[in-house]
């Protein structure tokens, strides 16, 4: 979460956009992101120059010698009219054409990008205020994006909403991406899962950039994301590039449609697909309907994950609670498919407040490996009670947080076999799950311990109430005498 001071600064910039006539929240985010991206490029160039000086080598150049006036540190000092001229006529075309490769994600989705800041005075105010945003690390940058995106108050037409960054980090740490993984989010949005996966890899693999093959894979073939909102595709591509991925594969694509031919292509799925909405059978890939005949997007996405993963590929996906216990034939068939034909590792039940303020839906995380030959023996269940934030609309930081415990216990599941069903996590045998129509809701298996409470005799309670009433009457008498 961003600090109160940073939040106030961001709100001030948002207000400048708003009062200047840019009132569509996504347009504000998009324009804000362009300028953050420009500043990020200059910061990156400065880092490259400092590192080159340290090692006595020539610095890699984002800005050529004749493009130094396009750098944030230089144009921010210009008078308003001159700054506007440089940014609108030079800097913006520069970022639109950064990639010589016209097929790159960035080039494709910047093609129809428009610079919307209407006046020099407004641009000067925005640049001045962005310049004092102290974003000290990538986490803060991610939290800033998260806060901006949370300002899109209502969910999109396909039921999209932002996944909290700490939940994404938990899922990534559970899945432990490797330098050879091929990672996809088929409903990528602002690319949060892909960004956090990239950060995890950079932090945990020292040789990631020293081995040329791994470096090329990281920059060009590791990360894949699909979405149907071009604005989000632009934001996602810029977000990934600012986080050090040179050419992410971010595509305009309906992942569930017949046009998506991906099959056994990826080794890791990280996703929070749309929960709402139904699709026409005609528009859905026939391969997906073979696994579960339904119009419900949340079930079709699970079918998609199974299809697009290679054998041995892993998946961590957020699903609405209804997926776990729904009684329709489609619900049961997708659960049976995962439990019987693949290896379901765990179900993490999350409290309904995790997605507030923009959704109050109860959700869970399904974790499985595609095997095509079964493998489920015992399924690990965890009942998350707290995620470090209050579960109301304010989502204020609190001390209670199960995330560290979840990660630790997930990797020590063999030690969970003696845990009682009354505890927060436990194992359930596959046979029991099958007997229960493959119900995966934790409440089906959790046992609640009721403590016996002994109350006083009714006569004693009545006497105490009479004593309290008498004290009130005596108090009223004292007040009356004083009046």
Secondary structure, 3 states (H helix, E strand, C coil): CCCHHHHHHHHHHHHHHHHCCCCCHHHHHHHHHHHHHHHHHHHHHHHHHHHHHHHCCCCCCCCCHHHHHHCHHHHCCCCHHHHHHHHHHHHHHHHHCCCCCCCCHHHHHHCCCCCCCCCHHHHHHHHHHHHCCCCCCHHHHHHHHHHHHHCCCCCCCCCCCCCCHHHHHHHHHHHCCCCCCCEEECCCCCCHHHHHHHHHHHHHCCCCCCCHHHHHHHHHHCEEEEECCHHHHHHHHHHHHHCCCCCCEEEECCCCECCCCCCCCEEEEEECCCCCCECCHHHECHHHHHHCCCCEHHHHHHHHHHHHEEEEEEEEEEEEHHHHHCCCHHHHHHHHHHHHHCEEEEEEEECHHHHCCCCCCCEEEEEEECCCCCCCCEEEEEECCCEEECCCCCCCEEEEECHHHHHHHHCCHHHHCCCCCCCCEEEEEHHHHHHCCCCCCHHHCCCCCCCCCCCCCHHHHHHHHHHHHHHHHHHHHHHHHHC
